[in-house]
Amino acid sequence: INDINNTVNEFKNKSLSSEKEKKIEKISTEVKKIEKVTGEKEKESRNQKEVKRDSLAKAQNDLKGAYSHVKTSKEQKVILKMQSTVSKMKSNPSYDARSDQASVKDSYSKLDADSKDRVKNALFKNINRGNAEQLRKASGL
């Protein structure tokens, strides 16, 4: 876009017919519009990534509380896997968590009914609703 804008400016500085000048001015205006939209989209993308990172950081902290409310090592393993996945997603926003999700689900599915209830209760009691969506994406539960 900058190259196009520079070329347009070069043409504007040369002596041209008024019809050509009008066309160049129109192109220049369109380039400026595109630059503005692109800048706004980049800013929005950065803001979304920041919000996601903040939410993941909060979810990570919430999981620490959930970890302290489970009893068995198998229950702790489920929470630890969730914490690990959230950490990876936080450090790399484009991280593909599908394999981690499968691992969390597999570990959770192997729990007995009482353990599943403890894990669910620990999560519900400690996870802020605002962070629950990020956690759901991370763990697949």
N, C-alpha and C positions, 0 to 999 in steps of 0.2 A: 504494500500500500504506500509506503514511504517513497519507493522508487517511482511509482506512478505519479505521486504528488510532486516529486522533484521534476519529472519530465514535463508535467503540466506547467509548472512554474517557469521552466526554461522557455517553453513555447509562448507563454504570456509575456515574457520579457522581450521577445523578438517582435519585430513589426509585422503584424498580420492583418488581414482584412477583417472588418467588423463581424462578418458572419462566422469566420473561423474563431475569432476571439470569443464570441458568444458560446460556441460549441465547447471551447476549452474551459470557459468559466463554468459551464454546466457540468462538465466532467469534474472539474475541481470541486464544485459544490457536492457532487455525489461522493467523491473520495473522502471529503471531510465528514459527510454523514456516516460513511462506512467506518471511518476511524473512530467516530464517537460511539457508534453501536458496539464495535469490537471492544473498545475500552470499557464500556458499561458491562458487557458480558463477562469480560475478564475479572472485573471487580466483583460482580455477583458470584462468579465461580469461587473466587478467593474467600468471599464471605461465607458461602455455603461450606467450604472445606473447614474454615475456622469453627463454624457452629458445630459441624460434625465432630471435629477433634475435641472441642469442649465437652460435648455430650458424651463422647467415648471416655474422656478423662473422668467425668462424673460417674459414668456406669462402672468404670474400673474401681473407683472408690466404693461405690455401692456394693460391688461384689466382695470387697474385703469384709464388709459387714455380714453379708450372706454366708461367707466362709465360716465365720465364727459361730453361726447358728446351726451348722450341720454337725453330725456326730461321727459317722464312720469314715474310714479312709476312702471308700468308694464314692461317698457323697462329696467329700472334699475334692476328689479327683475331677468330678464333673465341674465343680466351681472353678478349680484351678485351670482346667482346659478353657473355660469361658473367659477367665482373666487373661490367659495367654493370647487367645484370639483377639480380644478387645485391644490388647497391647499392640499386636501386629497391625491391626486396622488403624490404630491411632498413629503409629509411626509411618505407615504407608497407606494413604487414603485409597489407593487403587488395589490394595491387597485382595486377592481372591480367597475368601474364607470358606469356600465350599468343602474342602477336605477337612478343615477344622470343625465345621458344622456337623459333618458326618461322624467325626470322632466323638463330639459331645453327645450327639443323639445316640450313638452306639453305647457309650458309657452309661448314659441315662437309662436306656432301655434294659440294661442288665441289672438295674437296681430292683430290689423287692419293693412292694407297695408302700411300706412304711418309709423306706428311704426316699422314694419318689415324692411322697407327701412332705417329708422334711425339706428336701431340696426346693420344692415348689413354695412351701411356706417361707423358707429363708429368703428366696428371691422376691416373693410378693411383699414381705415385710421390709426389705432393705433396698429394693430398687425403686427409685423415683420414677413416676409415670412418664415424665419427660424423657428419661433415658432408656425407658423400656424398649422403644422401637429400635434404637441403635443396638441394644443388647440382643434383641430378637434377630436382627440381621447378622450379628456376630456369631450367635450360638445356633441359630436355626430352630430354636425351641419355641 
